[in-house]
Amino acid sequence: MIGKVLAWLPERVVALRMRIFALVNGQDAVTIPGPQVGVADFRRVYADPAANGRSRGAALSDLFWYWLSPGAEVHQEHLEAGPRYDEVAKCTRHILVKSKKDSEELTRRVARHVLDGVRPGLVRLRDEMMPIWAELYYELVFDEPCPPRARELIVAHADDVASALKCVRPRNMRRRARLTKYLRQRLADVPHPLPQSLTAEEQAYYLQGTFFTTAVVQMSEAMAHLLMIIARDDGVQQRLADHPEDIDQVVDDGLRQYPLFGIAHRISTADIELDQLTIPAGTVLCFSYPDFAEQAPAEEFIPFGVAQNRACPARGIAPVTMRVVAQEVLRRFSLASTAAHTRSIPNRGPALLTPRGDRRRRAPLVWLAVRDRWEDVWRSFAQLVFGTYMVLDARRLALCSTYFAGGNR
């Protein structure tokens, strides 16, 4: 009886929570793929020049700004099209552009430094990956090794954002503010020309949002998914041990099966004409990556968005760095997991790390399976409570709506 409750309850609670979030979309939202626009038109609509509105006029924007604050108004993902966005995007490209060789060398050095401090045993893979990406993106921004204090601030901030997005905890704005203060004090040390259209405070927000929120969170999530795939399939793990070059295929499979984006929302700035439908200007377009990945042919794989509509600026560096980190992990450890592996991965990827070549113990995996099932129950309730609270609090604060109502661009 208890087993049935443990299997049934989380699924029902999550469904209820998602229903609450769906109500935020409002009546003018069009989910793609969905009843009105099918999977065949996903790319067509996503790439349309009129699907370029970012935040203004969408009820969902208040929620996403809330989760990504402080500084959501200058987060590259949420800036409206125009000279300010162009300058910010140029700066991001400048910081991220490195040769493949340089990217591999940097990643290998950082990964080895961090992984040397990882102890075998039961771990949460996302937690073990965050310091790697904190150090890597710090070095990309500041062009110097990441000091322990900076790593601590970046990891604490990124973990807080990820936990709030998954509704397992409410936001901790003091933790976020500590990183903002640190970056504000270090602006003069950034060797790259920062966007001059931004104030000093906004420049700190830009660095925090682009590199130490989105980049660190998304790359940590991507690596947790990749390593969970390996941990849950001994056949895949053995294949990678015999053929390390196959890691690229596993990276692609992971990004396809567990897309990092849930819903990407855009606002149409003009009518979008389809064969059987006209999408009016001002419509909130909710592009569902999981539904697209499930329904589309494998060749329609778009893990980093489409080039015509602000594709992810890290699309060049991300696969290269993921491959190196995976190789460094597998060089040290064998992985195993009996925990659940879902797209949202709210359990942070529990796994057992065993030193490479040592015999794997079974007892920790039995304990891991039981613990993960029980955690799933209380976590589902926590997500329901905290998710509902944050939806209501976001609507109350209306960060995005208030910003544009004040005449801001």
C-alpha positions as CSV (number, residue, x, y, z in Angstrom):
1,M,0.0,0.0,0.0
2,I,2.8,2.4,1.0
3,G,4.6,1.6,-2.3
4,K,1.5,2.5,-4.3
5,V,1.1,5.8,-2.5
6,L,4.8,6.6,-3.1
7,A,4.4,5.9,-6.8
8,W,1.0,7.7,-7.3
9,L,1.2,10.8,-5.1
10,P,4.2,12.7,-6.6
11,E,2.7,12.3,-10.1
12,R,-0.6,13.8,-9.1
13,V,0.9,16.6,-7.1
14,V,3.2,17.6,-10.0
15,A,0.2,17.5,-12.3
16,L,-1.7,19.9,-10.0
17,R,1.3,22.2,-9.8
18,M,1.6,22.3,-13.5
19,R,-2.1,23.2,-13.8
20,I,-1.5,26.1,-11.6
21,F,1.4,27.3,-13.7
22,A,-0.7,26.9,-16.9
23,L,-3.2,29.4,-15.5
24,V,-0.5,32.0,-15.6
25,N,-0.3,31.9,-19.3
26,G,-3.7,33.7,-19.8
27,Q,-6.2,33.3,-22.6
28,D,-4.0,34.8,-25.3
29,A,-1.2,32.2,-25.1
30,V,-0.6,29.7,-27.9
31,T,1.3,26.5,-26.9
32,I,3.5,25.1,-29.7
33,P,3.2,22.3,-30.5
34,G,-0.4,22.2,-29.5
35,P,-4.0,22.1,-30.8
36,Q,-3.7,25.3,-32.8
37,V,-0.1,25.0,-34.1
38,G,1.3,21.5,-34.7
39,V,4.8,20.2,-34.5
40,A,5.3,20.7,-38.2
41,D,5.1,24.5,-37.8
42,F,7.3,24.7,-34.7
43,R,10.4,25.8,-36.5
44,R,8.4,28.0,-38.9
45,V,6.8,30.0,-36.2
46,Y,9.9,30.1,-34.0
47,A,12.0,31.5,-36.8
48,D,9.4,34.1,-38.0
49,P,10.7,37.6,-37.7
50,A,7.5,38.6,-35.9
51,A,8.2,36.1,-33.1
52,N,10.7,38.4,-31.6
53,G,9.0,40.0,-28.6
54,R,10.7,39.0,-25.3
55,S,9.0,40.3,-22.2
56,R,6.7,43.2,-22.7
57,G,3.0,42.2,-22.7
58,A,3.3,38.6,-21.4
59,A,1.9,37.6,-18.0
60,L,4.6,34.8,-17.9
61,S,7.3,37.5,-18.0
62,D,6.5,38.6,-14.5
63,L,7.1,35.0,-13.3
64,F,10.4,34.5,-15.2
65,W,11.6,38.0,-14.2
66,Y,10.8,37.1,-10.6
67,W,12.8,33.8,-10.8
68,L,15.8,35.4,-12.5
69,S,16.0,38.7,-10.5
70,P,17.8,40.7,-9.6
71,G,18.5,42.4,-13.0
72,A,16.1,40.5,-15.2
73,E,15.6,43.7,-17.1
74,V,19.1,43.4,-18.5
75,H,19.2,39.7,-18.8
76,Q,20.1,39.0,-22.4
77,E,17.2,36.5,-22.8
78,H,14.7,39.2,-21.8
79,L,16.0,42.3,-23.5
80,E,13.7,43.5,-26.3
81,A,15.2,43.9,-29.8
82,G,17.1,47.1,-30.4
83,P,20.6,48.8,-29.9
84,R,20.8,47.8,-26.3
85,Y,20.3,44.1,-27.0
86,D,22.7,44.3,-29.9
87,E,25.4,45.7,-27.7
88,V,24.8,43.2,-24.9
89,A,24.8,40.3,-27.4
90,K,28.0,41.4,-29.0
91,C,29.7,41.5,-25.5
92,T,28.5,38.0,-24.8
93,R,29.8,36.7,-28.1
94,H,33.2,38.4,-27.4
95,I,33.6,36.7,-24.0
96,L,32.5,33.3,-25.2
97,V,34.5,33.1,-28.5
98,K,37.5,30.8,-28.0
99,S,39.1,28.2,-30.3
100,K,38.2,24.6,-29.8
101,K,41.7,23.8,-28.5
102,D,41.6,26.7,-26.0
103,S,38.2,25.7,-24.8
104,E,39.3,22.1,-24.3
105,E,42.4,23.1,-22.4
106,L,40.6,25.5,-20.2
107,T,37.8,23.0,-19.4
108,R,40.2,20.1,-18.7
109,R,42.3,22.2,-16.3
110,V,39.2,23.5,-14.4
111,A,37.5,20.1,-14.4
112,R,40.7,18.4,-13.0
113,H,41.0,21.0,-10.3
114,V,37.4,20.6,-9.1
115,L,37.2,16.8,-9.5
116,D,40.4,16.3,-7.5
117,G,38.3,17.4,-4.5
118,V,35.3,15.1,-5.2
119,R,35.1,12.1,-2.9
120,P,33.7,8.8,-4.0
121,G,30.3,7.7,-2.6
122,L,26.7,8.9,-2.9
123,V,26.6,12.4,-4.5
124,R,24.2,14.8,-6.3
125,L,25.6,15.1,-9.7
126,R,24.3,18.7,-10.3
127,D,26.0,19.8,-7.1
128,E,29.3,18.3,-8.1
129,M,29.1,19.9,-11.5
130,M,28.2,23.5,-10.5
131,P,31.7,24.3,-9.2
132,I,33.2,23.3,-12.5
133,W,31.0,25.7,-14.5
134,A,31.4,28.4,-11.9
135,E,35.2,28.3,-12.2
136,L,35.1,28.0,-16.0
137,Y,32.7,30.9,-16.7
138,Y,34.5,33.1,-14.1
139,E,37.7,32.5,-16.0
140,L,36.0,33.3,-19.3
141,V,34.7,36.6,-17.8
142,F,37.8,37.7,-15.8
143,D,40.6,35.9,-17.6
144,E,42.1,34.6,-14.4
145,P,41.6,31.5,-12.1
146,C,38.5,31.6,-9.9
147,P,39.3,32.3,-6.3
148,P,37.5,30.2,-3.7
149,R,35.3,33.1,-2.4
150,A,34.0,33.8,-5.9
151,R,33.3,30.2,-6.6
152,E,31.3,30.0,-3.3
153,L,29.2,33.0,-4.2
154,I,28.5,31.8,-7.8
155,V,27.6,28.3,-6.8
156,A,25.3,29.5,-3.9
157,H,23.6,32.0,-6.3
158,A,23.2,29.4,-9.1
159,D,21.8,26.8,-6.8
160,D,19.3,29.3,-5.4
161,V,18.0,30.2,-8.9
162,A,17.8,26.5,-9.9
163,S,16.0,25.5,-6.7
164,A,13.5,28.4,-7.1
165,L,12.9,27.5,-10.8
166,K,12.1,23.9,-9.8
167,C,10.0,25.2,-6.8
168,V,11.8,23.1,-4.2
169,R,12.7,26.3,-2.2
170,P,11.6,29.9,-2.3
171,R,14.1,32.5,-3.5
172,N,16.9,33.7,-1.2
173,M,17.5,37.3,-2.4
174,R,20.3,37.9,0.2
175,R,22.3,35.1,-1.3
176,R,21.8,36.6,-4.8
177,A,22.6,40.1,-3.6
178,R,26.0,38.9,-2.2
179,L,27.1,37.9,-5.7
180,T,25.8,41.2,-7.2
181,K,27.9,43.1,-4.7
182,Y,31.0,41.1,-5.5
183,L,30.6,41.6,-9.2
184,R,29.9,45.4,-8.8
185,Q,33.2,45.6,-6.9
186,R,35.1,43.7,-9.6
187,L,33.8,45.5,-12.8
188,A,37.1,47.3,-13.3
189,D,38.9,43.9,-13.4
190,V,36.9,42.6,-16.3
191,P,39.3,42.7,-19.3
192,H,36.4,42.8,-21.9
193,P,34.6,46.0,-22.9
194,L,31.3,45.9,-21.1
195,P,28.1,47.3,-22.7
196,Q,28.3,51.1,-22.3
197,S,24.5,51.5,-22.5
198,L,24.3,49.8,-19.1
199,T,24.9,51.5,-15.8
200,A,27.6,50.0,-13.5
201,E,24.9,48.2,-11.5
202,E,23.3,46.9,-14.7
203,Q,26.7,45.7,-15.9
204,A,27.0,43.6,-12.8
205,Y,23.4,42.3,-13.3
206,Y,24.3,41.4,-16.9
207,L,27.3,39.4,-15.9
208,Q,25.4,37.7,-13.1
209,G,22.4,36.8,-15.2
210,T,24.1,35.7,-18.4
211,F,27.2,33.9,-17.2
212,F,26.6,33.1,-13.5
213,T,22.9,32.3,-13.7
214,T,22.0,30.9,-17.1
215,A,25.4,29.5,-18.1
216,V,26.2,27.9,-14.8
217,V,22.7,26.6,-14.2
218,Q,22.1,25.2,-17.7
219,M,25.5,23.6,-18.0
220,S,25.2,22.0,-14.6
221,E,21.8,20.6,-15.5
222,A,23.1,19.4,-18.9
223,M,26.0,17.5,-17.2
224,A,23.7,16.1,-14.6
225,H,21.5,14.6,-17.3
226,L,24.4,13.3,-19.3
227,L,26.0,11.6,-16.3
228,M,22.6,10.2,-15.1
229,I,22.2,8.6,-18.6
230,I,25.6,7.0,-18.1
231,A,25.0,6.1,-14.5
232,R,21.7,4.3,-15.2
233,D,23.0,2.3,-18.2
234,D,26.0,0.0,-17.7
235,G,26.0,-0.7,-21.5
236,V,26.4,3.0,-22.3
237,Q,29.2,3.3,-19.7
238,Q,31.1,0.3,-21.1
239,R,30.7,1.6,-24.6
240,L,32.2,4.9,-23.6
241,A,35.0,3.2,-21.9
242,D,35.8,1.2,-25.0
243,H,35.0,4.1,-27.5
244,P,35.5,7.5,-25.8
245,E,34.7,9.2,-29.2
246,D,31.1,8.1,-28.8
247,I,30.5,10.7,-26.0
248,D,29.4,13.2,-28.6
249,Q,26.5,11.0,-29.6
250,V,25.5,10.5,-25.9
251,V,25.6,14.3,-25.4
252,D,23.2,14.8,-28.3
253,D,21.0,12.0,-27.1
254,G,20.9,13.5,-23.6
255,L,20.0,17.0,-24.9
256,R,17.3,15.5,-27.1
257,Q,15.7,13.3,-24.5
258,Y,16.1,15.8,-21.7
259,P,15.9,19.3,-23.2
260,L,17.2,22.0,-20.9
261,F,14.4,24.4,-21.8
262,G,10.8,23.7,-20.7
263,I,8.9,26.6,-22.2
264,A,10.5,29.4,-24.2
265,H,8.0,32.2,-24.5
266,R,7.9,34.9,-27.1
267,I,5.4,37.7,-28.0
268,S,4.4,38.2,-31.6
269,T,5.1,41.8,-32.7
270,A,3.1,41.4,-35.9
271,D,0.6,38.8,-37.4
272,I,2.2,35.5,-38.3
273,E,0.5,33.8,-41.3
274,L,0.3,30.0,-41.4
275,D,-1.6,27.9,-43.9
276,Q,-4.6,27.3,-41.7
277,L,-4.2,30.0,-39.1
278,T,-3.2,33.6,-38.5
279,I,-1.5,34.3,-35.2
280,P,-2.4,37.8,-34.2
281,A,0.2,40.4,-33.1
282,G,0.5,40.5,-29.3
283,T,0.0,36.7,-28.9
284,V,2.1,35.0,-26.3
285,L,3.9,32.0,-28.0
286,C,4.8,29.2,-25.6
287,F,7.3,27.0,-27.4
288,S,7.4,23.6,-25.5
289,Y,10.8,22.0,-26.0
290,P,9.8,18.7,-24.3
291,D,6.7,18.3,-26.5
292,F,8.7,19.1,-29.6
293,A,11.4,16.7,-28.7
294,E,8.9,14.0,-28.1
295,Q,6.9,14.5,-31.3
296,A,9.5,15.6,-33.9
297,P,11.8,13.3,-35.9
298,A,15.3,13.0,-34.6
299,E,16.7,15.2,-37.3
300,E,14.6,18.1,-36.0
301,F,16.9,18.3,-33.0
302,I,17.3,22.0,-31.8
303,P,18.9,22.0,-28.3
304,F,20.1,25.5,-28.6
305,G,17.1,27.1,-30.3
306,V,16.9,28.4,-33.9
307,A,19.5,30.7,-35.5
308,Q,16.8,33.2,-36.7
309,N,15.5,33.8,-33.1
310,R,18.5,34.4,-30.8
311,A,19.9,30.9,-30.6
312,C,21.9,30.2,-27.4
313,P,25.2,32.1,-27.5
314,A,27.0,29.1,-25.9
315,R,25.9,26.7,-28.7
316,G,29.5,26.5,-29.9
317,I,31.3,26.1,-26.6
318,A,28.8,24.0,-24.8
319,P,29.2,20.6,-26.5
320,V,33.0,20.9,-26.5
321,T,33.2,21.6,-22.8
322,M,30.6,19.0,-21.9
323,R,32.6,16.3,-23.7
324,V,35.8,17.2,-21.8
325,V,34.1,17.2,-18.4
326,A,32.5,13.9,-19.1
327,Q,35.8,12.4,-20.0
328,E,37.4,13.7,-16.9
329,V,34.6,12.3,-14.7
330,L,34.8,8.8,-16.4
331,R,38.6,8.8,-16.1
332,R,38.2,8.9,-12.3
333,F,34.9,7.2,-11.5
334,S,32.4,4.6,-12.6
335,L,28.9,5.8,-12.0
336,A,25.6,4.1,-11.0
337,S,22.2,5.3,-10.0
338,T,18.8,3.8,-9.0
339,A,17.2,7.2,-8.6
340,A,14.6,8.7,-10.9
341,H,15.7,10.6,-14.0
342,T,13.3,13.1,-15.2
343,R,13.6,16.2,-17.4
344,S,13.3,18.6,-14.6
345,I,15.7,16.6,-12.4
346,P,14.5,18.2,-9.1
347,N,16.5,15.5,-7.2
348,R,19.7,17.0,-8.6
349,G,20.8,13.6,-10.0
350,P,21.7,11.3,-7.1
351,A,24.4,8.7,-8.1
352,L,27.1,6.5,-6.6
353,L,30.7,7.3,-7.6
354,T,33.1,4.5,-7.4
355,P,36.9,4.9,-8.1
356,R,37.6,3.6,-11.5
357,G,38.7,0.0,-11.3
358,D,37.2,-0.6,-7.8
359,R,34.4,-3.0,-7.2
360,R,31.0,-1.3,-6.9
361,R,29.1,-1.7,-3.6
362,R,25.4,-2.6,-3.9
363,A,24.2,-1.5,-0.5
364,P,24.4,2.2,-1.3
365,L,22.3,1.8,-4.4
366,V,19.6,0.0,-2.5
367,W,19.6,2.9,0.0
368,L,19.6,5.4,-2.9
369,A,16.5,3.9,-4.4
370,V,14.5,4.0,-1.2
371,R,15.7,7.5,-0.3
372,D,14.8,8.9,-3.7
373,R,11.3,7.5,-3.6
374,W,10.6,9.0,-0.2
375,E,12.2,12.3,-1.1
376,D,9.9,12.4,-4.2
377,V,6.9,12.5,-2.0
378,W,7.9,15.4,0.3
379,R,9.5,17.3,-2.6
380,S,6.3,17.1,-4.6
381,F,4.4,18.8,-1.7
382,A,7.2,21.3,-1.3
383,Q,7.0,22.1,-5.1
384,L,3.2,22.6,-4.8
385,V,3.5,24.9,-1.8
386,F,6.5,26.9,-2.9
387,G,5.4,27.0,-6.5
388,T,2.0,28.3,-5.7
389,Y,3.5,30.9,-3.3
390,M,6.0,32.1,-5.9
391,V,3.4,32.4,-8.7
392,L,1.2,34.5,-6.4
393,D,4.2,36.6,-5.2
394,A,5.4,37.2,-8.8
395,R,1.9,38.4,-9.8
396,R,1.9,40.7,-6.7
397,L,5.3,42.2,-7.5
398,A,4.7,42.3,-11.3
399,L,8.4,43.1,-11.9
400,C,8.1,43.1,-15.7
401,S,4.8,44.8,-16.0
402,T,5.8,47.6,-13.6
403,Y,9.1,48.1,-15.5
404,F,7.5,48.6,-18.8
405,A,4.6,50.6,-17.4
406,G,7.2,53.1,-16.1
407,G,8.2,53.9,-19.7
408,N,11.3,51.8,-19.7
409,R,12.5,50.2,-22.9
